[in-house]
Amino acid sequence: MHGLILFLVAAACLCRGQAQRTVALTFDDLPAAGRLPLAEARQVNEGILAALKGAGAPAVGFVNEGRLEVAGEFDRRLSLLRSWVDAGHDLGNHTCSHLDLNNTPLLVYQNDILKGERLIRPMMAGAGKQLVWFRHPYTHTGPTQQIKFNLELFLKRKGYQIAPFTIENSDWLFSDVWRDAIRRGEREAAGRIQAAYLDYTETMFGYFERLAAERLPVGAEVPLDAGQLLFGPWATEPLLATAHRYCLSDTARP
């Protein structure tokens, strides 16, 4: 970990001396994707936050408040969200129920956005921050231009900014098979899946890095979606090392 910290500090110093692209780190589906058991959800959250702290890296966590609704666990799952705010990170709205706008009536979707801010808005306010970021589940921004326009107008009126992402590493494709291997005690298979995931993430980062260089002006921010809360620090730390070819940003959009 000490070597990682030194590398990150050196990269940050380099950023001050020359124009360089920046990266915003974001995590989707807080407090835990896929209804993880509480103990596992806590382990993943704590591990990621520790990795971010060790790297001095800001992040935005996008919340589905509906994932708090587990019998007998609400307060403890809510404390996982507080740990992000207490660590200095921002929270964003990812709808309450992770709805898909492509097959959800607009009014229902808008109401779900409002349900998704009932707890995180006052939580952010308590830390002296505003709730400003919204990300569409599935990155579906609307099946028609009219619905897309109407939702964007609604979000603007509610004080939200849309947080897109430009790097996709499809972590969900790896997560189920990795967790199955872990739960079956197949450590060797889990290790191969981890290695494949990290190799794929590095490949996709490089691809979108080249694409951004072609399409975006120097100085433009490249939001990196660090994925759902599916993996722990073994995935976060290499991602941070890759991201620090850039300057890290504390915002979630260009």
C-alpha positions, -999 to +999 in steps of 0.1 A: +000+000+000+029+024+007+041+021-028+007+029-042+004+060-020+038+073-032+028+067-069-004+085-064+013+115-048+038+117-076+010+116-102-009+144-084+023+166-084+027+160-121-008+172-127+000+206-113+028+212-138+011+203-171-023+199-187-036+164-182-069+146-183-088+140-151-108+110-139-139+110-117-144+078-097-180+067-092-196+036-076-232+025-084-258+007-064-249+017-028-252+004-002-247-030-019-256-043-053-276-075-057-289-077-021-256-088-006-258-102+029-251-075+055-217-088+066-205-091+030-219-056+022-201-041+051-168-058+041-171-046+006-179-010+016-152-008+043-126-023+019-134+002-009-134+031+015-101+021+029-086+018-006-099+053-015-086+067+018-052+052+012-050+067-022-064+101-012-090+096-039-124+113-039-154+094-052-192+097-057-214+068-046-248+065-063-275+052-040-306+031-044-324+037-011-346+007-018-316-015-011-318-004+026-352-022+029-340-055+044-359-067+075-340-060+107-311-045+089-323-010+078-303+010+103-271-010+098-273-007+060-280+031+064-248+033+084-229+021+054-241+052+035-231+074+064-196+060+062-192+073+027-203+108+038-182+107+069-152+098+048-157+130+027-172+114-004-204+126-021-236+106-026-258+107-057-293+096-065-296+064-086-334+062-081-349+044-052-357+011-069-331+010-098-359+014-123-354+011-161-367+043-178-371+023-210-400+003-195-413+026-167-438+054-171-421+088-167-443+099-137-435+066-119-398+071-126-399+107-114-416+097-082-390+070-077-362+096-080-379+116-052-382+085-031-345+080-037-335+112-020-355+110+012-326+099+033-295+109+014-305+145+008-306+153+046-276+131+051-256+153+026-270+185+041-258+174+075-223+172+061-227+207+047-231+194+011-258+195-015-273+165-033-265+173-069-257+141-088-281+118-106-273+087-127-298+068-147-299+030-139-288+009-169-276+042-185-311+044-201-319+081-205-353+076-222-369+056-250-379+087-269-365+122-272-396+137-256-393+115-225-355+122-223-362+160-226-390+159-200-368+140-175-339+163-180-362+193-173-375+176-142-340+169-129-329+205-136-358+218-116-349+196-087-313+208-087-297+177-102-269+173-127-267+141-147-235+121-141-227+100-172-197+077-174-173+072-203-155+040-192-174+008-189-158-024-175-189-046-173-181-058-138-215-074-135-205-100-161-178-112-137-195-108-103-219-137-102-194-163-113-168-149-089-191-149-059-203-184-068-167-196-068-160-179-034-191-194-018-181-229-031-146-225-017-131-227-052-102-202-045-082-211-076-112-205-099-120-172-080-084-161-085-086-168-123-118-147-125-102-119-105-072-119-129-095-119-159-116-090-145-085-069-138-070-076-173-103-067-189-107-035-169-072-024-179-080-032-215-112-012-214-096+017-196-070+019-224-096+017-251-117+045-237-085+065-229-076+064-266-111+072-276-112+102-253-079+115-267-095+114-301-129+129-292-124+152-262-102+183-259-072+183-236-084+192-201-118+176-205-127+153-176-132+115-183-157+101-158-147+066-148-176+044-136-158+022-111-188-001-111-213-015-088-203-024-052-197-059-063-160-063-055-137-052-027-103-036-024-086-062-046-104-046-075-104-010-063-067-007-056-055-017-092-083+005-106-069+035-086-034+027-098-047+028-134-068+059-129-038+078-115-023+081-150-047+110-147-055+136-121-083+125-099-113+148-097-140+153-070-167+158-096-187+132-115-191+148-149-171+166-176 
